[in-house]
Amino acid sequence: MSVNTEALTTLDNVKAFVSITGSTTADDDLLEDLINRLTKVFENYCGVTHFKATNYVEYIDGVGGSIMFLKNIPIISVTEIVYDPDWVWTSSEDIVDSDDYRINQDGLYVVNKSYWDGGLQSYKVTYNAGYATIPDDLEQSCIEEVWRKYKRRKELDVQIKTLEDGSQHFVNPSLMDSTVQVLSKYKRLRAL
């Protein structure tokens, strides 16, 4: 097992956070698997393909408005936007002039100074989006969730735990509230 290239953290960072100085290959494999799985959970929750900067080609409906929402954010750069309601994508005449659009300052959408013509998947957008360096709060949330899942792996169904003193501790099997707060900052604003 190994950590995927798009993972939010590394095995070494998880082990450093919880002060693991030695471990078995099986434990390391499990931690790496949890890192990969939780990265996917975070991506799905936020509605993005990857958090790490990646190149994409996306086909977008022309909605007649001036704003075009792409699936992945933050948008770093747009290489090319081609308008072709016939889906041929071969004519250079169909390329939208880069002077006619720009990325908004938060990297959340592409705005046209006039409007995007209508049509089902009539725009082919080639762009780069994500983070060159994963934000610290996002990585830390992943580390904490990985460790939490690792520690609770033998009691996944337990929702209430009786402690030695007889008191009960309620265990939330989903993401921690602090994680949800962090993820809300990275969630795509509009579903496509």
NORWOCOR-V984400 format. One record per pair of residues at least 24 apart in sequence whose C-alpha atoms are under 10 Angstrom apart, sorted by the first residue. I is the first residue (numbers start at 1). J is the second residue. Records with the same first field share a line. If there is no record, write none. Layout:
I: J / J
This chain:
1: 25 / 26 / 28 / 29 / 30 / 31 / 32 / 33 / 36
2: 28 / 29 / 30 / 31 / 32 / 33 / 35 / 36
3: 29 / 31 / 32 / 33 / 34 / 35 / 36 / 37
4: 32 / 33 / 35 / 36 / 37 / 39
5: 36 / 52
6: 36 / 39 / 40 / 49 / 50 / 51 / 52 / 53 / 54 / 134
7: 32 / 35 / 36 / 37 / 38 / 39 / 40 / 50 / 51 / 52 / 134 / 139 / 142
8: 35 / 36 / 38 / 39 / 40 / 42 / 43 / 50 / 51 / 52 / 133 / 134 / 135 / 136 / 138 / 139 / 140 / 141 / 142 / 143
9: 35 / 36 / 39 / 134 / 136 / 138 / 139 / 140 / 141 / 142 / 143 / 146
10: 35 / 36 / 139 / 142 / 143
11: 35 / 143 / 146
13: 139 / 140 / 143
14: 139 / 140 / 142 / 143 / 144 / 145 / 146 / 147
15: 143 / 147
16: 143
17: 140 / 143 / 144 / 147
18: 143 / 144 / 147
27: 150
30: 146 / 150
31: 143 / 146 / 147 / 149 / 150
32: 146
33: 146
34: 142 / 143 / 145 / 146 / 147 / 149 / 150
35: 142 / 143 / 145 / 146 / 147
36: 142 / 146
37: 146
38: 141 / 142 / 143 / 145 / 146 / 149 / 175
39: 138 / 139 / 142 / 146
41: 142 / 175
42: 138 / 141 / 142 / 175 / 179 / 180 / 183 / 186 / 187
43: 183 / 186 / 187
44: 187
45: 180 / 183 / 184 / 186 / 187 / 188
46: 72 / 73 / 180 / 183 / 184 / 185 / 186 / 187 / 188 / 189
47: 71 / 72 / 73 / 186 / 187 / 188 / 189 / 190 / 191 / 192
48: 72 / 73 / 74 / 129 / 130 / 186 / 187 / 188
49: 73 / 129 / 130
50: 129 / 130 / 131
51: 129 / 130 / 131 / 132 / 133 / 134 / 135 / 138 / 186
52: 128 / 129 / 130 / 131 / 132 / 133 / 134 / 135
53: 128 / 129 / 130 / 131 / 132 / 133 / 134
54: 127 / 128 / 129 / 130 / 131 / 132
55: 79 / 126 / 127 / 128 / 129 / 130
56: 125 / 126 / 127 / 128 / 129
57: 81 / 124 / 125 / 126 / 127 / 128
58: 121 / 123 / 124 / 125 / 126 / 127
59: 83 / 87 / 120 / 121 / 122 / 123 / 124 / 125 / 126
60: 119 / 120 / 121 / 122 / 123 / 124 / 125 / 192
61: 85 / 116 / 117 / 118 / 119 / 120 / 121 / 122 / 123 / 124 / 192
62: 115 / 116 / 117 / 118 / 119 / 120 / 121 / 122 / 123
63: 115 / 116 / 117 / 118 / 119 / 120 / 121 / 122
64: 114 / 115 / 116 / 117 / 118 / 119
65: 111 / 112 / 114 / 115 / 116 / 117 / 118
66: 101 / 110 / 111 / 112 / 113 / 114 / 115 / 116 / 117
67: 101 / 102 / 103 / 104 / 108 / 109 / 110 / 111 / 112 / 113 / 114 / 115 / 116
68: 101 / 103 / 108 / 109 / 110 / 111 / 112 / 115 / 116 / 123
69: 108 / 109 / 110 / 111 / 188 / 189 / 190 / 191 / 192
70: 107 / 108 / 109 / 110 / 125 / 127 / 129 / 188 / 190 / 191 / 192
71: 108 / 109 / 129 / 188 / 189 / 190 / 191 / 192
72: 107 / 108 / 109 / 127 / 128 / 129 / 130 / 187 / 188
73: 106 / 107 / 108 / 109 / 128 / 129 / 130 / 131 / 186 / 187 / 188 / 189
74: 103 / 104 / 105 / 106 / 107 / 108 / 109 / 128 / 129 / 130 / 131 / 186 / 188
75: 103 / 104 / 105 / 106 / 107 / 108 / 109 / 110 / 127 / 128 / 129 / 130 / 131
76: 103 / 106 / 107 / 108 / 127 / 128 / 129 / 130 / 131 / 132
77: 102 / 103 / 107 / 110 / 126 / 127 / 128 / 129
78: 102 / 103 / 110 / 125 / 126 / 127 / 128 / 129
79: 125 / 126 / 127 / 128
80: 124 / 125 / 126 / 127
81: 123 / 124 / 125 / 126 / 127
82: 122 / 123 / 124 / 125 / 126
83: 116 / 117 / 118 / 119 / 121 / 122 / 123 / 124 / 125
84: 117 / 119 / 120 / 121 / 122 / 123 / 124
85: 117 / 118 / 119 / 120 / 121 / 122 / 123 / 124
86: 119 / 120 / 121 / 122
87: 120 / 121 / 122 / 123 / 124
88: 122
89: 122 / 123 / 124
94: 123
95: 123 / 124 / 125
96: 123 / 125
108: 188 / 189 / 190
109: 189 / 190
135: 186
137: 179 / 182 / 183
138: 179 / 182 / 183 / 185 / 186
139: 182
140: 179 / 182
141: 175 / 176 / 178 / 179 / 180 / 181 / 182 / 183
142: 179
144: 176 / 178 / 179
145: 174 / 175 / 176 / 179
148: 173 / 175 / 176
149: 173 / 174 / 175
